[in-house]
Amino acid sequence: MMERKKVVINTEKQFMPLDNVISEFIRDKKGSGMVNVFVAHTTCAIKLMEGEILLLSDVNTYLNEQFPKDGIYKHNMIEIRDVPITERINGHSHMQQLFFGTDVNIPVEDGKMLLGKWQQVFLIEFDPIRERDIYLTYWG
């Protein structure tokens, strides 16, 4: 049996834990299954990682050093692209997202995610503040 749910999230920070949203979706599932968490956007990602604040800071520092907001990105040449002139200048966001996936699959047992001790599921936002569509799909 497959079940799908769309969740809309307004990103007010870069690392947004999704564990509660996912747990709510799977809480009544019996037996073994799998949940997929997918974000339908190109400047954010879904990632399993540790939610320790200094690690998240390290990740953010690394990404900003590798792809600074004031870097030179052809994507930012709005005047020669077929987009409205009000389009966001976000080449750095697209480049940062390349190192992360747009979905994760997580095993589920009796309504609980089978995660490691320190693992959390995050929506990582590289182009804040935005409204993001997250799709949760359960197979069991």
mmCIF file of the C-alpha atoms, coordinates in Angstrom:
data_MODEL
# 
_entry.id   MODEL 
# 
loop_
_atom_site.group_PDB 
_atom_site.id 
_atom_site.type_symbol 
_atom_site.label_atom_id 
_atom_site.label_alt_id 
_atom_site.label_comp_id 
_atom_site.label_asym_id 
_atom_site.label_entity_id 
_atom_site.label_seq_id 
_atom_site.pdbx_PDB_ins_code 
_atom_site.Cartn_x 
_atom_site.Cartn_y 
_atom_site.Cartn_z 
_atom_site.occupancy 
_atom_site.B_iso_or_equiv 
_atom_site.pdbx_formal_charge 
_atom_site.auth_seq_id 
_atom_site.auth_comp_id 
_atom_site.auth_asym_id 
_atom_site.auth_atom_id 
_atom_site.pdbx_PDB_model_num 
ATOM 1   C CA . MET A 1 1   ? 0.000  0.000  0.000   1.00 0.00 ? 1   MET A CA 1 
ATOM 2   C CA . MET A 1 2   ? 1.268  3.482  -0.888  1.00 0.00 ? 2   MET A CA 1 
ATOM 3   C CA . GLU A 1 3   ? 0.213  6.749  0.733   1.00 0.00 ? 3   GLU A CA 1 
ATOM 4   C CA . ARG A 1 4   ? 1.356  10.275 -0.147  1.00 0.00 ? 4   ARG A CA 1 
ATOM 5   C CA . LYS A 1 5   ? 1.025  13.633 1.590   1.00 0.00 ? 5   LYS A CA 1 
ATOM 6   C CA . LYS A 1 6   ? 2.133  17.122 0.580   1.00 0.00 ? 6   LYS A CA 1 
ATOM 7   C CA . VAL A 1 7   ? 3.399  19.404 3.340   1.00 0.00 ? 7   VAL A CA 1 
ATOM 8   C CA . VAL A 1 8   ? 4.107  23.100 2.762   1.00 0.00 ? 8   VAL A CA 1 
ATOM 9   C CA . ILE A 1 9   ? 6.860  24.582 4.914   1.00 0.00 ? 9   ILE A CA 1 
ATOM 10  C CA . ASN A 1 10  ? 7.925  28.208 5.210   1.00 0.00 ? 10  ASN A CA 1 
ATOM 11  C CA . THR A 1 11  ? 11.676 28.204 5.707   1.00 0.00 ? 11  THR A CA 1 
ATOM 12  C CA . GLU A 1 12  ? 12.691 30.684 8.355   1.00 0.00 ? 12  GLU A CA 1 
ATOM 13  C CA . LYS A 1 13  ? 16.137 29.185 8.922   1.00 0.00 ? 13  LYS A CA 1 
ATOM 14  C CA . GLN A 1 14  ? 18.701 27.182 6.968   1.00 0.00 ? 14  GLN A CA 1 
ATOM 15  C CA . PHE A 1 15  ? 18.404 23.829 8.771   1.00 0.00 ? 15  PHE A CA 1 
ATOM 16  C CA . MET A 1 16  ? 14.821 22.839 9.502   1.00 0.00 ? 16  MET A CA 1 
ATOM 17  C CA . PRO A 1 17  ? 14.261 19.482 11.258  1.00 0.00 ? 17  PRO A CA 1 
ATOM 18  C CA . LEU A 1 18  ? 11.498 17.419 9.636   1.00 0.00 ? 18  LEU A CA 1 
ATOM 19  C CA . ASP A 1 19  ? 11.404 14.526 12.125  1.00 0.00 ? 19  ASP A CA 1 
ATOM 20  C CA . ASN A 1 20  ? 8.135  15.672 13.742  1.00 0.00 ? 20  ASN A CA 1 
ATOM 21  C CA . VAL A 1 21  ? 6.387  16.147 10.375  1.00 0.00 ? 21  VAL A CA 1 
ATOM 22  C CA . ILE A 1 22  ? 7.507  12.691 9.196   1.00 0.00 ? 22  ILE A CA 1 
ATOM 23  C CA . SER A 1 23  ? 6.683  11.008 12.531  1.00 0.00 ? 23  SER A CA 1 
ATOM 24  C CA . GLU A 1 24  ? 3.167  12.446 12.397  1.00 0.00 ? 24  GLU A CA 1 
ATOM 25  C CA . PHE A 1 25  ? 2.709  11.022 8.883   1.00 0.00 ? 25  PHE A CA 1 
ATOM 26  C CA . ILE A 1 26  ? 3.877  7.479  9.751   1.00 0.00 ? 26  ILE A CA 1 
ATOM 27  C CA . ARG A 1 27  ? 2.737  7.140  13.374  1.00 0.00 ? 27  ARG A CA 1 
ATOM 28  C CA . ASP A 1 28  ? -0.192 4.773  12.635  1.00 0.00 ? 28  ASP A CA 1 
ATOM 29  C CA . LYS A 1 29  ? 1.718  2.521  10.208  1.00 0.00 ? 29  LYS A CA 1 
ATOM 30  C CA . LYS A 1 30  ? 2.004  -1.105 11.334  1.00 0.00 ? 30  LYS A CA 1 
ATOM 31  C CA . GLY A 1 31  ? 4.791  -3.519 10.416  1.00 0.00 ? 31  GLY A CA 1 
ATOM 32  C CA . SER A 1 32  ? 7.715  -2.753 8.114   1.00 0.00 ? 32  SER A CA 1 
ATOM 33  C CA . GLY A 1 33  ? 7.746  -0.089 5.450   1.00 0.00 ? 33  GLY A CA 1 
ATOM 34  C CA . MET A 1 34  ? 9.648  2.765  3.899   1.00 0.00 ? 34  MET A CA 1 
ATOM 35  C CA . VAL A 1 35  ? 9.082  6.507  3.839   1.00 0.00 ? 35  VAL A CA 1 
ATOM 36  C CA . ASN A 1 36  ? 10.474 8.787  1.151   1.00 0.00 ? 36  ASN A CA 1 
ATOM 37  C CA . VAL A 1 37  ? 10.902 12.502 1.880   1.00 0.00 ? 37  VAL A CA 1 
ATOM 38  C CA . PHE A 1 38  ? 11.226 14.639 -1.275  1.00 0.00 ? 38  PHE A CA 1 
ATOM 39  C CA . VAL A 1 39  ? 11.542 18.409 -1.755  1.00 0.00 ? 39  VAL A CA 1 
ATOM 40  C CA . ALA A 1 40  ? 10.351 19.761 -5.113  1.00 0.00 ? 40  ALA A CA 1 
ATOM 41  C CA . HIS A 1 41  ? 12.772 22.694 -5.417  1.00 0.00 ? 41  HIS A CA 1 
ATOM 42  C CA . THR A 1 42  ? 16.282 23.333 -6.752  1.00 0.00 ? 42  THR A CA 1 
ATOM 43  C CA . THR A 1 43  ? 17.713 25.581 -4.029  1.00 0.00 ? 43  THR A CA 1 
ATOM 44  C CA . CYS A 1 44  ? 17.033 23.396 -1.010  1.00 0.00 ? 44  CYS A CA 1 
ATOM 45  C CA . ALA A 1 45  ? 17.680 19.795 -0.031  1.00 0.00 ? 45  ALA A CA 1 
ATOM 46  C CA . ILE A 1 46  ? 16.728 16.900 2.214   1.00 0.00 ? 46  ILE A CA 1 
ATOM 47  C CA . LYS A 1 47  ? 19.537 15.380 4.271   1.00 0.00 ? 47  LYS A CA 1 
ATOM 48  C CA . LEU A 1 48  ? 20.026 12.896 7.094   1.00 0.00 ? 48  LEU A CA 1 
ATOM 49  C CA . MET A 1 49  ? 22.621 14.359 9.428   1.00 0.00 ? 49  MET A CA 1 
ATOM 50  C CA . GLU A 1 50  ? 23.410 15.163 13.021  1.00 0.00 ? 50  GLU A CA 1 
ATOM 51  C CA . GLY A 1 51  ? 21.614 18.234 14.323  1.00 0.00 ? 51  GLY A CA 1 
ATOM 52  C CA . GLU A 1 52  ? 24.412 19.415 16.603  1.00 0.00 ? 52  GLU A CA 1 
ATOM 53  C CA . ILE A 1 53  ? 24.543 23.223 16.370  1.00 0.00 ? 53  ILE A CA 1 
ATOM 54  C CA . LEU A 1 54  ? 28.304 23.535 15.864  1.00 0.00 ? 54  LEU A CA 1 
ATOM 55  C CA . LEU A 1 55  ? 28.294 20.895 13.116  1.00 0.00 ? 55  LEU A CA 1 
ATOM 56  C CA . LEU A 1 56  ? 25.496 22.769 11.331  1.00 0.00 ? 56  LEU A CA 1 
ATOM 57  C CA . SER A 1 57  ? 27.577 25.932 11.662  1.00 0.00 ? 57  SER A CA 1 
ATOM 58  C CA . ASP A 1 58  ? 30.589 24.122 10.176  1.00 0.00 ? 58  ASP A CA 1 
ATOM 59  C CA . VAL A 1 59  ? 28.507 22.941 7.202   1.00 0.00 ? 59  VAL A CA 1 
ATOM 60  C CA . ASN A 1 60  ? 27.206 26.466 6.639   1.00 0.00 ? 60  ASN A CA 1 
ATOM 61  C CA . THR A 1 61  ? 30.719 27.951 6.886   1.00 0.00 ? 61  THR A CA 1 
ATOM 62  C CA . TYR A 1 62  ? 32.107 25.435 4.405   1.00 0.00 ? 62  TYR A CA 1 
ATOM 63  C CA . LEU A 1 63  ? 29.328 26.061 1.874   1.00 0.00 ? 63  LEU A CA 1 
ATOM 64  C CA . ASN A 1 64  ? 29.684 29.831 2.152   1.00 0.00 ? 64  ASN A CA 1 
ATOM 65  C CA . GLU A 1 65  ? 33.458 29.585 1.669   1.00 0.00 ? 65  GLU A CA 1 
ATOM 66  C CA . GLN A 1 66  ? 33.115 27.356 -1.393  1.00 0.00 ? 66  GLN A CA 1 
ATOM 67  C CA . PHE A 1 67  ? 30.171 29.217 -2.951  1.00 0.00 ? 67  PHE A CA 1 
ATOM 68  C CA . PRO A 1 68  ? 29.982 32.763 -1.536  1.00 0.00 ? 68  PRO A CA 1 
ATOM 69  C CA . LYS A 1 69  ? 26.886 34.830 -2.179  1.00 0.00 ? 69  LYS A CA 1 
ATOM 70  C CA . ASP A 1 70  ? 29.002 37.532 -3.852  1.00 0.00 ? 70  ASP A CA 1 
ATOM 71  C CA . GLY A 1 71  ? 30.772 35.018 -6.138  1.00 0.00 ? 71  GLY A CA 1 
ATOM 72  C CA . ILE A 1 72  ? 30.575 35.188 -9.931  1.00 0.00 ? 72  ILE A CA 1 
ATOM 73  C CA . TYR A 1 73  ? 27.830 32.903 -11.268 1.00 0.00 ? 73  TYR A CA 1 
ATOM 74  C CA . LYS A 1 74  ? 26.490 32.994 -14.820 1.00 0.00 ? 74  LYS A CA 1 
ATOM 75  C CA . HIS A 1 75  ? 23.090 32.024 -13.417 1.00 0.00 ? 75  HIS A CA 1 
ATOM 76  C CA . ASN A 1 76  ? 22.965 35.503 -11.846 1.00 0.00 ? 76  ASN A CA 1 
ATOM 77  C CA . MET A 1 77  ? 23.062 37.219 -15.267 1.00 0.00 ? 77  MET A CA 1 
ATOM 78  C CA . ILE A 1 78  ? 19.332 37.871 -15.159 1.00 0.00 ? 78  ILE A CA 1 
ATOM 79  C CA . GLU A 1 79  ? 19.477 40.356 -18.036 1.00 0.00 ? 79  GLU A CA 1 
ATOM 80  C CA . ILE A 1 80  ? 20.445 37.626 -20.536 1.00 0.00 ? 80  ILE A CA 1 
ATOM 81  C CA . ARG A 1 81  ? 18.185 34.864 -19.179 1.00 0.00 ? 81  ARG A CA 1 
ATOM 82  C CA . ASP A 1 82  ? 14.578 34.279 -20.150 1.00 0.00 ? 82  ASP A CA 1 
ATOM 83  C CA . VAL A 1 83  ? 13.231 35.162 -16.692 1.00 0.00 ? 83  VAL A CA 1 
ATOM 84  C CA . PRO A 1 84  ? 11.547 38.189 -15.123 1.00 0.00 ? 84  PRO A CA 1 
ATOM 85  C CA . ILE A 1 85  ? 13.954 40.981 -14.162 1.00 0.00 ? 85  ILE A CA 1 
ATOM 86  C CA . THR A 1 86  ? 12.767 40.494 -10.561 1.00 0.00 ? 86  THR A CA 1 
ATOM 87  C CA . GLU A 1 87  ? 14.165 36.928 -10.510 1.00 0.00 ? 87  GLU A CA 1 
ATOM 88  C CA . ARG A 1 88  ? 16.258 36.144 -7.425  1.00 0.00 ? 88  ARG A CA 1 
ATOM 89  C CA . ILE A 1 89  ? 20.032 36.438 -7.681  1.00 0.00 ? 89  ILE A CA 1 
ATOM 90  C CA . ASN A 1 90  ? 20.799 32.985 -6.276  1.00 0.00 ? 90  ASN A CA 1 
ATOM 91  C CA . GLY A 1 91  ? 23.545 31.253 -8.251  1.00 0.00 ? 91  GLY A CA 1 
ATOM 92  C CA . HIS A 1 92  ? 25.319 30.426 -4.991  1.00 0.00 ? 92  HIS A CA 1 
ATOM 93  C CA . SER A 1 93  ? 22.192 28.665 -3.699  1.00 0.00 ? 93  SER A CA 1 
ATOM 94  C CA . HIS A 1 94  ? 22.039 26.387 -6.736  1.00 0.00 ? 94  HIS A CA 1 
ATOM 95  C CA . MET A 1 95  ? 25.734 25.544 -6.421  1.00 0.00 ? 95  MET A CA 1 
ATOM 96  C CA . GLN A 1 96  ? 25.451 24.785 -2.689  1.00 0.00 ? 96  GLN A CA 1 
ATOM 97  C CA . GLN A 1 97  ? 22.491 22.484 -3.313  1.00 0.00 ? 97  GLN A CA 1 
ATOM 98  C CA . LEU A 1 98  ? 24.510 20.347 -5.759  1.00 0.00 ? 98  LEU A CA 1 
ATOM 99  C CA . PHE A 1 99  ? 26.220 18.654 -2.802  1.00 0.00 ? 99  PHE A CA 1 
ATOM 100 C CA . PHE A 1 100 ? 22.955 17.484 -1.269  1.00 0.00 ? 100 PHE A CA 1 
ATOM 101 C CA . GLY A 1 101 ? 20.062 15.359 -2.483  1.00 0.00 ? 101 GLY A CA 1 
ATOM 102 C CA . THR A 1 102 ? 16.438 16.263 -2.909  1.00 0.00 ? 102 THR A CA 1 
ATOM 103 C CA . ASP A 1 103 ? 15.166 13.148 -1.155  1.00 0.00 ? 103 ASP A CA 1 
ATOM 104 C CA . VAL A 1 104 ? 15.909 10.405 1.359   1.00 0.00 ? 104 VAL A CA 1 
ATOM 105 C CA . ASN A 1 105 ? 14.427 6.960  1.968   1.00 0.00 ? 105 ASN A CA 1 
ATOM 106 C CA . ILE A 1 106 ? 14.031 5.877  5.577   1.00 0.00 ? 106 ILE A CA 1 
ATOM 107 C CA . PRO A 1 107 ? 13.006 2.435  6.831   1.00 0.00 ? 107 PRO A CA 1 
ATOM 108 C CA . VAL A 1 108 ? 9.975  2.402  9.132   1.00 0.00 ? 108 VAL A CA 1 
ATOM 109 C CA . GLU A 1 109 ? 8.980  -0.172 11.741  1.00 0.00 ? 109 GLU A CA 1 
ATOM 110 C CA . ASP A 1 110 ? 5.637  0.057  13.546  1.00 0.00 ? 110 ASP A CA 1 
ATOM 111 C CA . GLY A 1 111 ? 5.230  3.781  12.988  1.00 0.00 ? 111 GLY A CA 1 
ATOM 112 C CA . LYS A 1 112 ? 8.785  4.805  13.833  1.00 0.00 ? 112 LYS A CA 1 
ATOM 113 C CA . MET A 1 113 ? 11.712 5.807  11.633  1.00 0.00 ? 113 MET A CA 1 
ATOM 114 C CA . LEU A 1 114 ? 14.724 3.507  11.971  1.00 0.00 ? 114 LEU A CA 1 
ATOM 115 C CA . LEU A 1 115 ? 17.362 6.196  12.362  1.00 0.00 ? 115 LEU A CA 1 
ATOM 116 C CA . GLY A 1 116 ? 20.770 6.084  13.995  1.00 0.00 ? 116 GLY A CA 1 
ATOM 117 C CA . LYS A 1 117 ? 21.231 7.610  17.433  1.00 0.00 ? 117 LYS A CA 1 
ATOM 118 C CA . TRP A 1 118 ? 22.304 11.023 16.142  1.00 0.00 ? 118 TRP A CA 1 
ATOM 119 C CA . GLN A 1 119 ? 20.490 11.111 12.797  1.00 0.00 ? 119 GLN A CA 1 
ATOM 120 C CA . GLN A 1 120 ? 17.822 13.680 12.049  1.00 0.00 ? 120 GLN A CA 1 
ATOM 121 C CA . VAL A 1 121 ? 16.052 14.533 8.812   1.00 0.00 ? 121 VAL A CA 1 
ATOM 122 C CA . PHE A 1 122 ? 16.590 18.132 7.718   1.00 0.00 ? 122 PHE A CA 1 
ATOM 123 C CA . LEU A 1 123 ? 15.221 20.399 5.061   1.00 0.00 ? 123 LEU A CA 1 
ATOM 124 C CA . ILE A 1 124 ? 18.245 22.532 4.197   1.00 0.00 ? 124 ILE A CA 1 
ATOM 125 C CA . GLU A 1 125 ? 17.385 25.922 2.725   1.00 0.00 ? 125 GLU A CA 1 
ATOM 126 C CA . PHE A 1 126 ? 19.972 27.685 0.575   1.00 0.00 ? 126 PHE A CA 1 
ATOM 127 C CA . ASP A 1 127 ? 17.739 30.561 -0.618  1.00 0.00 ? 127 ASP A CA 1 
ATOM 128 C CA . PRO A 1 128 ? 15.659 31.794 2.342   1.00 0.00 ? 128 PRO A CA 1 
ATOM 129 C CA . ILE A 1 129 ? 12.922 32.724 3.126   1.00 0.00 ? 129 ILE A CA 1 
ATOM 130 C CA . ARG A 1 130 ? 10.732 30.559 0.879   1.00 0.00 ? 130 ARG A CA 1 
ATOM 131 C CA . GLU A 1 131 ? 7.628  28.409 0.843   1.00 0.00 ? 131 GLU A CA 1 
ATOM 132 C CA . ARG A 1 132 ? 8.659  24.823 0.094   1.00 0.00 ? 132 ARG A CA 1 
ATOM 133 C CA . ASP A 1 133 ? 6.659  21.772 -0.995  1.00 0.00 ? 133 ASP A CA 1 
ATOM 134 C CA . ILE A 1 134 ? 7.673  18.551 0.739   1.00 0.00 ? 134 ILE A CA 1 
ATOM 135 C CA . TYR A 1 135 ? 6.197  15.242 -0.416  1.00 0.00 ? 135 TYR A CA 1 
ATOM 136 C CA . LEU A 1 136 ? 6.042  12.327 2.010   1.00 0.00 ? 136 LEU A CA 1 
ATOM 137 C CA . THR A 1 137 ? 5.412  8.898  0.470   1.00 0.00 ? 137 THR A CA 1 
ATOM 138 C CA . TYR A 1 138 ? 4.963  5.726  2.506   1.00 0.00 ? 138 TYR A CA 1 
ATOM 139 C CA . TRP A 1 139 ? 5.129  2.152  1.225   1.00 0.00 ? 139 TRP A CA 1 
ATOM 140 C CA . GLY A 1 140 ? 4.251  -0.641 3.601   1.00 0.00 ? 140 GLY A CA 1 
# 
